[in-house]
Structure formats: structure tokens, C-alpha cells
């Protein structure tokens, strides 16, 4: 397993994880302790050792997470993304969309 990316969202850490043996990817989250949450508020994602962490994700801006995920999956092949959509229950609703439509689709806010 390899953590492809990690970011703080409120009092949780959101992870993009990949199994290097199967190339299967998924997202996960885990709660932060109060101390970790305070450190993340002060030091952003640098608490995870990220050298490019200039600021944390803003809870008030859902596009922050969207932009982060775009970076994480920028080099993914279409076949990898198609497999991810097939295997993830939350993403299956998008399998009928063309790639262009899927770029603009998202959960209702």
C-alpha cells in the first residue's frame, strides 16, 4: 500500500491510497486527535511531511478538495480511472457519463 496524497479536512485526514501490487486506488479518512487538528490548523499539511503544503484545505471551499484530487489523479490512465469508478460505490453513478461530462459532474452540494 502507498499513500499517494494526504490532506487535512477539518478534524480528519483524507488519504488517496494505492495498492502497488494491484494498482487499485481508493480514498480513506481517519479522525485526527485534538492536538493534531490544532497542529494542522497552524502548520497545514506540512504536519504530514509535505514540503509543498502552503495551506490546508478550506472547509468552506469544496473546490479545494476537487483541485487536490485533480493533482493526485493527473497521471492516471483512463483504464485506471474506469476501474476506480467501477469498484467504488460512491463513484458508480458516474460510469454512464462520457469523460467530458464526468469532468463537470459532481455530488449535489
C-alpha positions as CSV (number, residue, x, y, z in Angstrom):
1,X,0.0,0.0,0.0
2,X,1.1,3.5,-0.7
3,X,-0.4,6.8,0.4
4,X,-0.5,8.9,-2.8
5,X,-1.7,12.0,-1.1
6,X,-2.9,13.2,2.3
7,X,-4.7,16.4,3.4
8,X,-6.5,17.7,6.4
9,X,-10.2,18.5,6.1
10,X,-11.5,19.9,9.3
11,X,-10.7,17.3,12.0
12,X,-10.0,14.5,9.6
13,X,-7.2,13.4,7.4
14,X,-8.2,12.4,3.9
15,X,-6.0,10.0,2.0
16,X,-5.6,8.8,-1.5
17,X,-4.3,5.3,-1.3
18,X,-3.0,2.9,-3.9
19,X,-2.2,-0.8,-3.7
20,X,1.0,-1.1,-5.7
21,X,0.6,-4.8,-6.3
22,X,-2.9,-4.5,-7.9
23,X,-2.8,-0.8,-8.8
24,X,-6.2,-0.4,-7.1
25,X,-6.8,3.1,-5.7
26,X,-9.3,4.4,-3.2
27,X,-9.8,7.2,-0.7
28,X,-9.9,6.9,3.0
29,X,-10.2,9.1,6.1
30,X,-9.3,9.0,9.7
31,X,-10.0,11.3,12.6
32,X,-7.3,13.5,14.0
33,X,-6.7,14.0,17.7
34,X,-7.4,17.4,19.1
35,X,-3.6,18.1,19.1
36,X,-3.2,17.0,15.5
37,X,-6.2,19.2,14.5
38,X,-4.6,22.2,16.2
39,X,-1.2,21.5,14.6
40,X,-2.8,21.2,11.1
41,X,-4.7,24.5,11.6
42,X,-1.3,26.1,12.3
43,X,1.1,24.3,10.1
44,X,-1.2,23.0,7.3
45,X,-0.5,19.6,5.6
46,X,3.2,20.1,6.5
47,X,2.4,18.0,9.6
48,X,2.4,15.0,7.3
49,X,5.8,15.9,6.0
50,X,4.6,17.5,2.8
51,X,7.1,20.0,1.6
52,X,4.7,21.8,-0.7
53,X,2.0,22.4,1.9
54,X,1.4,26.1,1.8
55,X,-2.1,25.9,3.4
56,X,-4.7,23.4,4.4
57,X,-7.9,22.7,2.5
58,X,-10.7,25.2,3.3
59,X,-13.8,23.6,4.6
60,X,-15.8,26.5,3.2
61,X,-14.5,25.8,-0.4
62,X,-15.4,22.3,-1.7
63,X,-13.3,23.0,-4.8
64,X,-10.1,22.8,-2.7
65,X,-10.6,19.1,-2.3
66,X,-11.5,18.8,-6.0
67,X,-8.3,20.6,-7.0
68,X,-6.3,18.4,-4.8
69,X,-7.8,15.3,-6.3
70,X,-7.1,16.6,-9.8
71,X,-3.4,16.7,-8.9
72,X,-3.5,13.2,-7.3
73,X,-5.1,11.6,-10.4
74,X,-3.5,13.8,-13.1
75,X,-1.2,11.0,-14.3
76,X,-3.8,8.2,-14.0
77,X,-4.6,6.3,-17.2
78,X,-8.3,6.2,-18.4
79,X,-8.3,2.5,-17.6
80,X,-7.3,3.1,-14.0
81,X,-10.0,5.7,-13.5
82,X,-12.6,3.5,-15.2
83,X,-11.6,0.7,-12.8
84,X,-11.8,3.0,-9.8
85,X,-15.3,4.1,-10.9
86,X,-16.4,0.5,-11.3
87,X,-15.1,-0.5,-7.9
88,X,-16.2,2.5,-5.8
89,X,-19.8,2.5,-4.8
90,X,-19.8,6.3,-4.4
91,X,-18.5,6.8,-7.9
92,X,-20.6,4.2,-9.8
93,X,-23.2,6.8,-10.6
94,X,-20.8,8.5,-13.0
95,X,-20.0,5.4,-15.1
96,X,-22.7,6.3,-17.7
97,X,-21.1,9.7,-18.3
98,X,-18.6,10.5,-21.1
99,X,-15.2,11.7,-19.9
100,X,-16.2,15.3,-20.7
101,X,-19.4,15.0,-18.8
102,X,-17.7,13.4,-15.9
103,X,-15.3,16.3,-15.6
104,X,-18.2,18.6,-14.8
105,X,-20.3,16.2,-12.7
106,X,-20.2,16.1,-9.0
107,X,-22.3,15.4,-6.0
108,X,-25.1,17.9,-5.3
109,X,-23.9,20.5,-2.9
